[in-house]
Amino acid sequence: MGGSVPPIFCNCMKKIVTVLVSVCLLLGALSMSACQKQPEKFNAYSFDYFDTVTTITGYAESKEAFDAVANEVLGELETYHRLFTIYHRFEGMENLCTINELVEGQHRTVKVDERIIDMLLYAKEMHTLTEGRINIAMGSVLSIWHDYRTEGIDNPVTAKLPPMDRLHEAAQHTDINNLMIDAENCTVTITDPQMKLDVGAIAKGYAVEMIAQRLESRGVSGYVLNVGGNVRTIGTKADGTPWTVGLENPMEKGEDYLCYLGLTGQTLVTSGSYQRYYLVNGKRYHHIIHPDTLMPAEGFLSVSVLTKHSGMADALSTALFCMTLEQGMALAESLPDTEVHWVLQDGTRHATDGWAAYMIDP
């Protein structure tokens, strides 16, 4: 019949058309994929908050996108720094400094931002968990050490230790039960006129955690916040692999890092006797004060805590520094998703059973 096409030829044409369409779709998909910009790694730095260096590292599709997140983090850090500092007051703001102030020889009841309330309540929880090794009511003792340490650093030749009678007198005013918190009305009252708050062992880590949680709630991932050694990872790197975090070597000789850890949302905080100290007659006196002896805690060069909450890691790293290895090991093993690494004075290292699972090759 004139003009007819054999069925076999018709079927072949359909197959050719189908193949051509498939190839075109594949090439189009590959072209679109090639045009999609892969996330780049960016960094931001600050020296303005919590008297330390802040580093923000993250992956973003553009510098502008990264800067938006980094500026948000720095803005929140500034707010937490102002709220939690005990050394400075700011106009129009009630903070820990104003809570510590005396008016006619008494502390007043202060209405504060709810973020202060939440942090103080968390600090009380950590006081209970650590059986008093973390005590934000020790400001009267710690302020004496702070003054002597500052003077010793500024004038090494005349550096000296605080008199023990002054420390013991100040220690009579460290009962955390004299910190009255009214969460409903957002007020704080210290009922002992000679008591002061010092949140140096928890405030920085708590602030970092609150900021990280806020980012996570919005789906932000692929970032690391490092605020003076308080490291909090948010998700993984852009390629899905863990963040590599080095554990600093506290000894004067040897490699810079003892090991490397792979973190995917966890936090790592280290307290060390090698970080903040001054010398008296050639002996080093660091800043971690034992609540029982009122002297710098002995036994460890560093204690590192790996867990999910940076506020807890901050508090625990200090509390464990003031415990024996056996006491600290028992507490650490009782806590879920928490691993700890100790370096003793002689360089001996100990860790909880699960620590090794996080170790990776750099």
VOBA-1610 file (N, C-alpha, C; in pm, whole numbers, padded with zeros to 5 digits, always signed):
BEGIN
Met+00086-00120+00000Met+00000+00000+00000Met+00089+00124+00000Gly+00050+00219-00089Gly+00134+00337-00102Gly+00136+00422+00023Gly+00254+00466+00066Gly+00269+00558+00179Gly+00272+00492+00312Ser+00256+00360+00319Ser+00256+00292+00451Ser+00398+00266+00496Val+00417+00259+00632Val+00548+00233+00690Val+00545+00097+00755Pro+00642+00016+00723Pro+00645-00117+00784Pro+00649-00107+00935Pro+00577-00195+01008Pro+00572-00191+01154Pro+00709-00197+01218Ile+00800-00276+01163Ile+00933-00289+01225Ile+01004-00155+01222Phe+00995-00084+01112Phe+01062+00045+01099Phe+01001+00146+01196Cys+00872+00140+01216Cys+00802+00229+01308Cys+00851+00208+01451Asn+00864+00081+01491Asn+00911+00050+01626Asn+01054+00100+01647Cys+01135+00086+01542Cys+01274+00132+01554Cys+01279+00283+01573Met+01193+00354+01500Met+01189+00499+01515Met+01152+00539+01657Lys+01055+00469+01718Lys+01014+00499+01856Lys+01130+00481+01951Lys+01207+00372+01931Lys+01321+00346+02020Lys+01426+00455+02007Ile+01453+00498+01880Ile+01553+00601+01856Ile+01512+00732+01923Val+01383+00768+01908Val+01332+00890+01969Val+01343+00884+02120Thr+01307+00765+02176Thr+01313+00747+02322Thr+01455+00763+02373Val+01549+00704+02302Val+01690+00714+02342Val+01738+00859+02336Leu+01700+00928+02225Leu+01742+01066+02210Leu+01686+01154+02322Val+01559+01133+02356Val+01498+01210+02464Val+01569+01183+02596Ser+01599+01054+02624Ser+01667+01017+02748Ser+01805+01082+02756Val+01877+01080+02641Val+02010+01141+02639Val+02001+01291+02665Cys+01902+01354+02604Cys+01885+01498+02624Cys+01853+01532+02768Leu+01766+01452+02831Leu+01731+01474+02971Leu+01853+01456+03061Leu+01932+01349+03029Leu+02052+01323+03109Leu+02152+01438+03096Leu+02174+01483+02973Leu+02266+01592+02952Leu+02219+01720+03020Gly+02087+01742+03019Gly+02032+01860+03086Gly+02053+01853+03236Ala+02032+01733+03293Ala+02050+01716+03438Ala+02195+01738+03477Leu+02286+01682+03394Leu+02428+01700+03423Leu+02467+01847+03413Ser+02409+01916+03313Ser+02440+02057+03295Ser+02392+02138+03414Met+02269+02110+03463Met+02215+02181+03580Met+02299+02153+03702Ser+02341+02025+03718Ser+02423+01988+03833Ser+02556+02062+03832Ala+02613+02074+03713Ala+02742+02142+03702Ala+02729+02290+03733Cys+02610+02347+03707Cys+02589+02489+03731Cys+02563+02520+03878Gln+02518+02420+03956Gln+02493+02442+04097Gln+02626+02462+04169Lys+02633+02573+04244Lys+02757+02607+04314Lys+02771+02523+04439Gln+02887+02460+04455Gln+02913+02380+04573Gln+02947+02471+04691Pro+02904+02432+04813Pro+02933+02515+04930Pro+03083+02534+04949Glu+03121+02655+04989Glu+03261+02687+05017Glu+03280+02703+05167Lys+03405+02689+05210Lys+03438+02702+05352Lys+03483+02845+05380Phe+03426+02903+05488Phe+03459+03040+05528Phe+03490+03045+05676Asn+03559+03151+05718Asn+03592+03171+05859Asn+03566+03315+05899Ala+03532+03333+06026Ala+03517+03467+06084Ala+03577+03465+06223Tyr+03629+03581+06266Tyr+03698+03587+06395Tyr+03651+03709+06474Ser+03663+03697+06607Ser+03634+03810+06695Ser+03718+03796+06821Phe+03755+03911+06879Phe+03830+03913+07004Phe+03754+03991+07112Asp+03624+04009+07092Asp+03547+04104+07172Asp+03467+04043+07287Tyr+03444+03912+07287Tyr+03347+03858+07380Tyr+03405+03751+07470Phe+03361+03751+07596Phe+03405+03655+07696Phe+03557+03656+07714Asp+03619+03769+07684Asp+03764+03786+07704Asp+03846+03677+07637Thr+03806+03639+07517Thr+03876+03532+07447Thr+03857+03547+07297Val+03918+03456+07223Val+03909+03457+07077Val+03792+03369+07033Thr+03712+03421+06944Thr+03602+03343+06885Thr+03633+03316+06739Thr+03619+03190+06698Thr+03634+03152+06558Thr+03506+03083+06512Ile+03453+03129+06401Ile+03335+03066+06340Ile+03377+03012+06205Thr+03357+02883+06186Thr+03390+02817+06060Thr+03264+02754+06004Gly+03242+02770+05875Gly+03121+02712+05818Gly+03124+02702+05668Tyr+03034+02619+05615Tyr+03018+02603+05471Tyr+02892+02675+05425Ala+02904+02752+05318Ala+02790+02824+05264Ala+02808+02841+05114Glu+02698+02870+05045Glu+02704+02886+04900Glu+02767+03018+04859Ser+02776+03112+04953Ser+02838+03241+04921Ser+02892+03303+05049Lys+02983+03402+05030Lys+03036+03474+05145Lys+02925+03551+05216Glu+02831+03601+05138Glu+02720+03676+05197Glu+02635+03587+05287Ala+02609+03463+05241Ala+02528+03371+05321Ala+02601+03335+05450Phe+02733+03313+05440Phe+02811+03282+05560Phe+02812+03400+05656Asp+02836+03520+05603Asp+02842+03639+05687Asp+02712+03661+05763Ala+02599+03627+05701Ala+02470+03646+05768Ala+02464+03560+05894Val+02509+03434+05883Val+02509+03345+05999Val+02613+03390+06101Ala+02734+03421+06054Ala+02842+03460+06144Ala+02807+03587+06221Asn+02747+03685+06153Asn+02710+03809+06221Asn+02600+03785+06323Glu+02511+03693+06292Glu+02408+03657+06389Glu+02470+03596+06514Val+02565+03505+06494Val+02633+03441+06608Val+02705+03545+06692Leu+02780+03633+06627Leu+02856+03735+06701Leu+02763+03832+06773Gly+02650+03863+06713Gly+02554+03951+06778Gly+02497+03888+06905Glu+02469+03760+06897Glu+02417+03691+07016Glu+02525+03673+07122Leu+02648+03647+07077Leu+02758+03637+07173Leu+02775+03768+07249Glu+02763+03879+07178Glu+02775+04008+07244Glu+02667+04025+07352Thr+02545+03984+07319Thr+02435+03996+07416Thr+02461+03909+07538Tyr+02500+03784+07516Tyr+02528+03695+07629Tyr+02646+03746+07712His+02748+03798+07643His+02864+03853+07714His+02820+03967+07806Arg+02737+04055+07758Arg+02690+04168+07839Arg+02603+04120+07955Leu+02522+04021+07931Leu+02434+03970+08037Leu+02511+03897+08146Phe+02613+03821+08107Phe+02679+03729+08201Phe+02805+03785+08266Thr+02855+03900+08221Thr+02980+03950+08279Thr+02957+03997+08423Ile+03057+03973+08507Ile+03052+04021+08645Ile+03142+04144+08663Tyr+03208+04187+08557Tyr+03306+04294+08567Tyr+03257+04429+08515His+03150+04431+08437His+03106+04556+08376His+02955+04568+08381Arg+02908+04689+08406Arg+02765+04717+08394Arg+02743+04796+08265Phe+02622+04786+08208Phe+02590+04855+08084Phe+02462+04934+08104Glu+02462+05052+08052Glu+02347+05141+08071Glu+02219+05078+08018Gly+02117+05081+08101Gly+01988+05028+08061Gly+01977+04877+08070Met+02077+04810+08127Met+02075+04664+08135Met+02108+04616+08276Glu+02027+04525+08327Glu+02060+04455+08451Glu+02132+04326+08412Asn+02251+04303+08472Asn+02326+04184+08440Asn+02385+04125+08568Leu+02477+04031+08555Leu+02534+03968+08674Leu+02616+04068+08755Cys+02675+04165+08690Cys+02749+04268+08763Cys+02656+04345+08855Thr+02538+04383+08807Thr+02446+04460+08890Thr+02381+04371+08997Ile+02367+04242+08969Ile+02318+04150+09072Ile+02415+04144+09189Asn+02545+04148+09159Asn+02649+04141+09263Asn+02663+04271+09342Glu+02614+04381+09290Glu+02634+04511+09355Glu+02557+04521+09486Leu+02613+04600+09576Leu+02548+04628+09704Leu+02490+04769+09703Val+02373+04782+09760Val+02309+04912+09779Val+02281+04926+09928Glu+02352+05019+09991Glu+02342+05040+10136Glu+02372+04910+10212Gly+02475+04840+10162Gly+02522+04719+10230Gly+02443+04593+10204Gln+02346+04598+10114Gln+02263+04482+10085Gln+02250+04463+09934His+02233+04335+09894His+02198+04309+09755His+02050+04342+09736Arg+02016+04398+09623Arg+01876+04426+09594Arg+01816+04315+09509Thr+01687+04308+09504Thr+01618+04217+09413Thr+01621+04277+09274Val+01674+04201+09179Val+01697+04255+09044Val+01612+04179+08943Lys+01538+04253+08862Lys+01461+04192+08754Lys+01551+04183+08632Val+01567+04063+08580Val+01665+04040+08475Val+01604+03974+08352Asp+01682+03970+08246Asp+01646+03898+08124Asp+01631+03750+08157Glu+01534+03684+08093Glu+01509+03543+08123Glu+01627+03454+08087Arg+01717+03502+08001Arg+01835+03423+07969Arg+01928+03411+08089Ile+01930+03513+08175Ile+02007+03503+08298Ile+01941+03403+08392Ile+01811+03408+08402Ile+01737+03313+08487Ile+01766+03170+08444Asp+01756+03144+08314Asp+01776+03008+08263Asp+01918+02959+08291Met+02017+03047+08274Met+02155+03007+08299Met+02179+02979+08447Leu+02125+03063+08534Leu+02144+03043+08678Leu+02076+02913+08725Leu+01959+02885+08671Leu+01891+02759+08707Leu+01972+02638+08659Tyr+02030+02651+08540Tyr+02113+02541+08488Tyr+02238+02525+08574Ala+02296+02635+08618Ala+02414+02629+08704Ala+02381+02561+08837Lys+02262+02584+08887Lys+02221+02515+09011Lys+02208+02364+08987Glu+02159+02326+08870Glu+02152+02183+08835Glu+02292+02123+08833Met+02387+02195+08774Met+02523+02145+08768Met+02587+02138+08908His+02549+02229+08996His+02597+02225+09134His+02553+02095+09201Thr+02428+02058+09179Thr+02376+01933+09235Thr+02443+01813+09172Leu+02455+01813+09039Leu+02514+01699+08968Leu+02657+01673+09012Thr+02733+01779+09036Thr+02875+01766+09068Thr+02903+01770+09218Glu+02798+01765+09297Glu+02810+01768+09443Glu+02892+01888+09490Gly+02861+02003+09431Gly+02921+02128+09474Gly+03054+02162+09412Arg+03109+02076+09326Arg+03237+02110+09262Arg+03222+02229+09169Ile+03102+02246+09112Ile+03072+02369+09039Ile+02981+02451+09127Asn+03028+02569+09166Asn+02952+02653+09257Asn+02966+02799+09215Ile+02863+02850+09148Ile+02869+02988+09100Ile+02860+03089+09214Ala+02837+03041+09337Ala+02832+03130+09454Ala+02970+03153+09515Met+03076+03105+09451Met+03211+03119+09506Met+03281+03249+09466Gly+03204+03346+09420Gly+03264+03470+09373Gly+03349+03541+09475Ser+03312+03534+09603Ser+03391+03602+09706Ser+03532+03545+09716Val+03546+03413+09697Val+03678+03348+09699Val+03751+03374+09567Leu+03682+03354+09457Leu+03746+03365+09326Leu+03789+03508+09295Ser+03718+03606+09348Ser+03758+03746+09324Ser+03891+03777+09391Ile+03917+03716+09508Ile+04046+03736+09574Ile+04157+03678+09489Trp+04138+03554+09441Trp+04237+03492+09355Trp+04256+03573+09226His+04148+03623+09169His+04157+03701+09046His+04245+03823+09067Asp+04227+03893+09178Asp+04306+04014+09204Asp+04454+03981+09223Tyr+04483+03876+09299Tyr+04623+03839+09322Tyr+04688+03787+09195Arg+04612+03712+09114Arg+04667+03660+08989Arg+04697+03775+08892Thr+04603+03869+08881Thr+04624+03985+08793Thr+04745+04066+08836Glu+04756+04090+08966Glu+04870+04165+09018Glu+04999+04088+08993Gly+04995+03956+09011Gly+05114+03874+08990Gly+05160+03870+08846Ile+05066+03873+08754Ile+05100+03875+08612Ile+05158+04011+08573Asp+05098+04116+08628Asp+05144+04251+08595Asp+05279+04283+08660Asn+05302+04229+08780Asn+05426+04256+08854Asn+05483+04125+08907Pro+05546+04045+08821Pro+05594+03912+08859Pro+05690+03912+08978Val+05770+04015+08994Val+05870+04018+09101Val+05804+04022+09238Thr+05690+04088+09250Thr+05622+04101+09378Thr+05502+04007+09391Ala+05490+03909+09300Ala+05376+03817+09303Ala+05369+03741+09434Lys+05248+03725+09486Lys+05230+03652+09611Lys+05095+03582+09613Leu+05078+03492+09711Leu+04954+03418+09726Leu+04857+03493+09816Pro+04727+03473+09798Pro+04630+03533+09889Pro+04646+03473+10029Pro+04628+03552+10133Pro+04634+03497+10270Pro+04523+03396+10293Met+04555+03284+10354Met+04455+03179+10376Met+04342+03226+10466Asp+04370+03315+10561Asp+04262+03361+10648Asp+04158+03441+10570Arg+04204+03518+10469Arg+04109+03589+10383Arg+04025+03493+10302Leu+04088+03389+10249Leu+04014+03290+10169Leu+03912+03216+10254His+03951+03176+10375His+03858+03103+10462His+03741+03193+10504Glu+03769+03319+10530Glu+03661+03412+10565Glu+03564+03427+10448Ala+03620+03442+10327Ala+03535+03457+10209Ala+03454+03330+10183Ala+03512+03214+10215Ala+03444+03086+10191Ala+03320+03068+10277Gln+03307+03148+10381Gln+03187+03142+10465Gln+03065+03200+10393His+03089+03258+10278His+02982+03327+10205His+02969+03272+10064Thr+02962+03138+10056Thr+02955+03072+09925Thr+02841+02970+09918Asp+02739+02989+09999Asp+02626+02895+10002Asp+02529+02929+09889Ile+02519+02840+09792Ile+02435+02866+09675Ile+02287+02877+09712Asn+02249+02827+09829Asn+02111+02840+09873Asn+02074+02985+09904Asn+02174+03072+09915Asn+02147+03214+09935Asn+02124+03288+09804Leu+02121+03213+09695Leu+02084+03268+09565Leu+01937+03236+09540Met+01853+03336+09549Met+01708+03318+09534Met+01667+03357+09392Ile+01605+03262+09321Ile+01564+03284+09183Ile+01413+03269+09172Asp+01346+03373+09126Asp+01203+03370+09101Asp+01185+03366+08949Ala+01173+03244+08896Ala+01165+03228+08750Ala+01039+03290+08692Glu+00930+03285+08767Glu+00804+03338+08716Glu+00811+03488+08696Asn+00874+03558+08789Asn+00883+03704+08781Asn+01017+03752+08728Cys+01108+03659+08693Cys+01240+03691+08639Cys+01320+03782+08733Thr+01322+03746+08862Thr+01399+03825+08958Thr+01503+03737+09026Val+01613+03802+09069Val+01722+03735+09138Val+01758+03816+09261Thr+01778+03745+09374Thr+01820+03811+09497Thr+01928+03727+09564Ile+02037+03792+09604Ile+02139+03726+09687Ile+02115+03772+09831Thr+02084+03678+09919Thr+02045+03715+10056Thr+02163+03734+10150Asp+02283+03690+10110Asp+02404+03713+10189Asp+02478+03833+10131Pro+02490+03943+10208Pro+02555+04064+10156Pro+02699+04042+10112Gln+02767+03940+10166Gln+02908+03919+10132Gln+02927+03811+10025Met+02819+03762+09969Met+02828+03661+09864Met+02828+03727+09727Lys+02905+03671+09634Lys+02910+03717+09496Lys+02897+03599+09402Leu+02844+03625+09285Leu+02836+03523+09181Leu+02957+03531+09090Asp+03005+03414+09047Asp+03109+03403+08945Asp+03073+03285+08857Val+03039+03313+08732Val+02989+03208+08643Val+03094+03169+08538Gly+03220+03195+08568Gly+03326+03169+08471Gly+03339+03024+08429Ala+03290+02931+08511Ala+03303+02789+08479Ala+03187+02735+08396Ile+03091+02821+08362Ile+02975+02768+08291Ile+02916+02864+08188Ala+02931+02996+08208Ala+02858+03093+08126Ala+02894+03086+07979Lys+03023+03077+07949Lys+03067+03076+07809Lys+03012+02955+07735Gly+03026+02837+07795Gly+02974+02716+07732Gly+02824+02719+07717Tyr+02756+02773+07818Tyr+02610+02781+07812Tyr+02567+02873+07698Ala+02634+02988+07685Ala+02600+03081+07577Ala+02621+03017+07440Val+02733+02949+07424Val+02762+02881+07297Val+02653+02780+07264Glu+02611+02705+07365Glu+02508+02602+07342Glu+02375+02664+07301Met+02335+02771+07367Met+02207+02835+07333Met+02209+02888+07190Ile+02322+02945+07149Ile+02332+02996+07012Ile+02329+02882+06912Ala+02401+02774+06941Ala+02403+02658+06851Ala+02265+02596+06838Gln+02195+02583+06948Gln+02061+02524+06943Gln+01966+02610+06860Arg+01981+02741+06869Arg+01895+02829+06791Arg+01921+02812+06642Leu+02047+02798+06604Leu+02079+02775+06463Leu+02023+02641+06417Glu+02042+02538+06499Glu+01993+02404+06463Glu+01841+02403+06446Ser+01769+02480+06526Ser+01623+02483+06518Ser+01575+02540+06385Arg+01662+02616+06320Arg+01629+02674+06189Arg+01684+02591+06074Gly+01745+02479+06105Gly+01797+02393+06000Gly+01936+02428+05954Val+02004+02519+06024Val+02142+02554+05988Val+02234+02438+06023Ser+02325+02404+05933Ser+02419+02294+05955Ser+02551+02329+05887Gly+02655+02251+05921Gly+02784+02273+05858Gly+02863+02387+05917Tyr+02855+02404+06052Tyr+02927+02512+06119Tyr+02997+02460+06244Val+03103+02531+06283Val+03172+02507+06409Val+03190+02640+06480Leu+03149+02645+06607Leu+03172+02762+06691Leu+03283+02727+06789Asn+03386+02806+06791Asn+03497+02786+06885Asn+03517+02916+06962Val+03469+02918+07086Val+03477+03037+07169Val+03577+03010+07281Gly+03700+03050+07259Gly+03803+03031+07360Gly+03826+02886+07396Gly+03817+02796+07298Gly+03839+02654+07326Gly+03713+02577+07355Asn+03600+02645+07373Asn+03471+02576+07382Asn+03424+02549+07240Val+03442+02426+07194Val+03414+02391+07055Val+03277+02324+07046Arg+03189+02380+06963Arg+03056+02322+06942Arg+03036+02305+06792Thr+03019+02179+06748Thr+02995+02152+06607Thr+02845+02150+06581Ile+02807+02195+06462Ile+02667+02197+06421Ile+02657+02119+06292Gly+02612+01993+06301Gly+02608+01906+06184Gly+02746+01860+06143Thr+02759+01828+06016Thr+02885+01778+05960Thr+02943+01881+05864Lys+03057+01848+05806Lys+03111+01929+05697Lys+03020+01913+05575Ala+03045+01995+05473Ala+02957+01996+05356Ala+02950+01861+05286Asp+03058+01784+05293Asp+03059+01654+05226Asp+03005+01542+05314Gly+02952+01578+05431Gly+02893+01477+05519Gly+02990+01410+05615Thr+03117+01447+05609Thr+03215+01386+05699Thr+03223+01465+05829Pro+03275+01402+05937Pro+03283+01471+06066Pro+03381+01587+06064Trp+03361+01679+06155Trp+03459+01784+06179Trp+03577+01726+06255Thr+03696+01765+06219Thr+03816+01718+06288Thr+03857+01821+06393Val+03860+01777+06518Val+03895+01865+06629Val+04015+01807+06702Gly+04119+01885+06720Gly+04239+01838+06787Gly+04231+01858+06937Leu+04282+01759+07012Leu+04291+01769+07157Leu+04429+01824+07192Glu+04432+01945+07246Glu+04558+02014+07270Glu+04645+01940+07371Asn+04773+01938+07344Asn+04869+01876+07434Asn+04905+01974+07546Pro+04876+01942+07675Pro+04903+02037+07784Pro+05048+02035+07830Met+05127+01941+07780Met+05267+01930+07822Met+05354+02020+07736Glu+05464+02065+07794Glu+05550+02161+07725Glu+05624+02098+07608Lys+05647+01970+07612Lys+05717+01902+07504Lys+05623+01805+07433Gly+05656+01773+07309Gly+05577+01677+07233Gly+05495+01744+07124Glu+05409+01667+07062Glu+05324+01717+06954Glu+05225+01820+07008Asp+05175+01905+06918Asp+05079+02007+06958Asp+04946+01946+07003Tyr+04912+01831+06942Tyr+04784+01767+06974Tyr+04807+01622+07015Leu+04733+01579+07117Leu+04744+01441+07165Leu+04671+01344+07074Cys+04558+01388+07019Cys+04480+01304+06928Cys+04381+01393+06855Tyr+04311+01334+06759Tyr+04210+01406+06683Tyr+04077+01333+06694Leu+03969+01412+06702Leu+03836+01356+06721Leu+03745+01397+06606Gly+03655+01308+06568Gly+03557+01338+06465Gly+03423+01368+06528Leu+03375+01493+06513Leu+03251+01535+06579Leu+03145+01572+06476Thr+03021+01535+06507Thr+02909+01562+06418Thr+02791+01615+06499Gly+02811+01729+06563Gly+02705+01787+06645Gly+02738+01789+06793Gln+02850+01728+06831Gln+02890+01727+06972Gln+02974+01850+07006Thr+03009+01860+07133Thr+03092+01970+07181Thr+03213+01913+07254Leu+03323+01986+07251Leu+03444+01947+07323Leu+03495+02068+07400Val+03513+02051+07531Val+03563+02158+07616Val+03675+02104+07704Thr+03784+02178+07715Thr+03898+02138+07796Thr+03926+02243+07903Ser+03948+02196+08026Ser+03999+02281+08133Ser+04142+02238+08160Gly+04232+02337+08173Gly+04372+02302+08192Gly+04443+02393+08289Ser+04541+02336+08358Ser+04622+02414+08451Ser+04730+02493+08379Tyr+04745+02470+08250Tyr+04851+02532+08171Tyr+04803+02657+08098Gln+04678+02695+08115Gln+04621+02802+08035Gln+04625+02939+08104Arg+04571+02949+08225Arg+04569+03078+08297Arg+04634+03057+08432Tyr+04746+03120+08453Tyr+04820+03100+08578Tyr+04917+03216+08601Tyr+04975+03217+08721Tyr+05086+03308+08748Tyr+05186+03235+08836Leu+05305+03291+08848Leu+05413+03227+08921Leu+05441+03300+09052Val+05458+03222+09159Val+05500+03276+09288Val+05619+03192+09334Asn+05733+03257+09348Asn+05856+03187+09385Asn+05884+03068+09292Gly+05856+03087+09163Gly+05884+02986+09064Gly+05780+02876+09051Lys+05677+02878+09135Lys+05572+02775+09127Lys+05450+02831+09057Arg+05389+02747+08973Arg+05273+02789+08895Arg+05143+02771+08975Tyr+05059+02874+08974Tyr+04928+02868+09039Tyr+04821+02903+08935His+04742+02803+08900His+04644+02823+08793His+04510+02871+08849His+04411+02887+08760His+04286+02955+08793His+04174+02864+08840Ile+04192+02732+08838Ile+04084+02641+08877Ile+04097+02614+09028Ile+04011+02677+09106Ile+04021+02673+09252Ile+03931+02564+09308His+03990+02477+09390His+03915+02368+09451His+03826+02425+09562Pro+03697+02392+09564Pro+03606+02451+09664Pro+03635+02408+09807Asp+03708+02297+09825Asp+03740+02250+09960Asp+03871+02308+10012Thr+03975+02304+09931Thr+04106+02353+09975Thr+04122+02504+09956Leu+04038+02562+09868Leu+04046+02704+09831Leu+04177+02738+09761Met+04247+02636+09714Met+04372+02651+09640Met+04354+02591+09500Pro+04444+02623+09407Pro+04436+02561+09274Pro+04433+02408+09285Ala+04338+02347+09215Ala+04324+02201+09219Ala+04447+02133+09164Glu+04488+02024+09229Glu+04607+01951+09188Glu+04569+01814+09132Gly+04661+01759+09054Gly+04640+01623+09004Gly+04638+01611+08854Phe+04587+01715+08784Phe+04571+01705+08640Phe+04635+01824+08567Leu+04678+01796+08446Leu+04718+01903+08356Leu+04599+01950+08273Ser+04513+01855+08237Ser+04394+01892+08161Ser+04285+01787+08178Val+04161+01833+08167Val+04044+01746+08164Val+03957+01792+08048Ser+03927+01700+07957Ser+03849+01732+07837Ser+03719+01653+07837Val+03610+01723+07809Val+03477+01661+07810Val+03415+01671+07672Leu+03370+01557+07621Leu+03300+01548+07493Leu+03157+01506+07523Thr+03061+01589+07488Thr+02922+01557+07513Thr+02835+01636+07416Lys+02703+01643+07441Lys+02613+01708+07347Lys+02579+01852+07386His+02603+01891+07511His+02565+02023+07560His+02689+02098+07604Ser+02717+02211+07541Ser+02841+02283+07570Ser+02843+02341+07711Gly+02727+02378+07765Gly+02722+02426+07902Gly+02760+02317+08001Met+02710+02196+07976Met+02747+02083+08062Met+02895+02051+08048Ala+02946+02052+07925Ala+03088+02023+07903Ala+03175+02124+07976Asp+03137+02251+07971Asp+03212+02357+08038Asp+03215+02332+08189Ala+03098+02307+08245Ala+03088+02284+08390Ala+03160+02157+08432Leu+03141+02050+08357Leu+03201+01922+08394Leu+03354+01925+08386Ser+03408+01995+08286Ser+03553+01997+08273Ser+03618+02061+08395Thr+03552+02160+08453Thr+03602+02223+08576Thr+03575+02135+08697Ala+03455+02081+08707Ala+03419+01998+08822Ala+03508+01874+08832Leu+03532+01808+08718Leu+03615+01688+08719Leu+03759+01719+08755Phe+03802+01842+08727Phe+03936+01885+08764Phe+03952+01887+08916Cys+03839+01902+08986Cys+03840+01910+09132Cys+03800+01779+09198Met+03800+01671+09122Met+03771+01537+09174Met+03893+01448+09157Thr+03894+01336+09225Thr+03995+01235+09195Thr+03960+01169+09063Leu+04056+01100+09006Leu+04029+01030+08880Leu+03917+00930+08898Glu+03916+00859+09010Glu+03813+00758+09035Glu+03674+00822+09047Gln+03667+00933+09119Gln+03538+01001+09133Gln+03491+01054+08998Gly+03581+01112+08924Gly+03545+01167+08794Gly+03504+01061+08695Met+03576+00948+08696Met+03542+00839+08606Met+03401+00787+08636Ala+03368+00774+08764Ala+03237+00724+08803Ala+03126+00819+08757Leu+03148+00949+08775Leu+03048+01046+08732Leu+03033+01045+08581Ala+03144+01046+08510Ala+03139+01050+08364Ala+03069+00927+08307Glu+03099+00811+08362Glu+03039+00687+08311Glu+02889+00681+08341Ser+02842+00761+08436Ser+02699+00760+08470Ser+02618+00851+08379Leu+02683+00931+08299Leu+02614+01028+08215Leu+02604+00979+08071Pro+02487+00989+08010Pro+02472+00944+07871Pro+02546+01035+07774Asp+02596+00976+07666Asp+02658+01052+07556Asp+02769+01144+07605Thr+02844+01099+07705Thr+02950+01181+07763Thr+03078+01101+07775Glu+03186+01154+07718Glu+03317+01091+07728Glu+03418+01193+07781Val+03517+01143+07854Val+03613+01233+07919Val+03755+01180+07901His+03848+01275+07888His+03990+01242+07875His+04068+01323+07979Trp+04152+01255+08058Trp+04233+01320+08161Trp+04381+01309+08124Val+04457+01417+08152Val+04603+01411+08147Val+04653+01444+08287Leu+04721+01348+08350Leu+04771+01367+08485Leu+04899+01450+08484Gln+04943+01491+08602Gln+05062+01576+08614Gln+05185+01511+08553Asp+05193+01380+08560Asp+05312+01312+08506Asp+05298+01279+08358Gly+05188+01325+08296Gly+05167+01300+08154Gly+05086+01175+08124Thr+05055+01096+08227Thr+04972+00977+08207Thr+04833+01017+08160Arg+04779+00938+08067Arg+04648+00970+08012Arg+04546+00861+08044His+04424+00904+08075His+04313+00812+08101His+04190+00865+08027Ala+04101+00775+07990Ala+03979+00816+07921Ala+03867+00717+07950Thr+03744+00763+07936Thr+03629+00674+07949Thr+03627+00578+07831Asp+03552+00471+07846Asp+03554+00362+07747Asp+03516+00407+07606Gly+03424+00502+07596Gly+03375+00541+07463Gly+03456+00647+07393Trp+03559+00698+07458Trp+03639+00805+07399Trp+03703+00763+07267Ala+03756+00642+07264Ala+03830+00594+07147Ala+03743+00590+07022Ala+03610+00574+07040Ala+03521+00565+06925Ala+03518+00695+06844Tyr+03556+00807+06905Tyr+03555+00936+06837Tyr+03691+00970+06775Met+03794+00893+06806Met+03927+00924+06756Met+03939+00891+06608Ile+04004+00981+06534Ile+04023+00961+06390Ile+04163+01003+06351Asp+04205+00964+06232Asp+04331+01012+06177Asp+04308+01150+06114Pro+04398+01244+06137Pro+04377+01379+06084Pro+04388+01381+05932
//
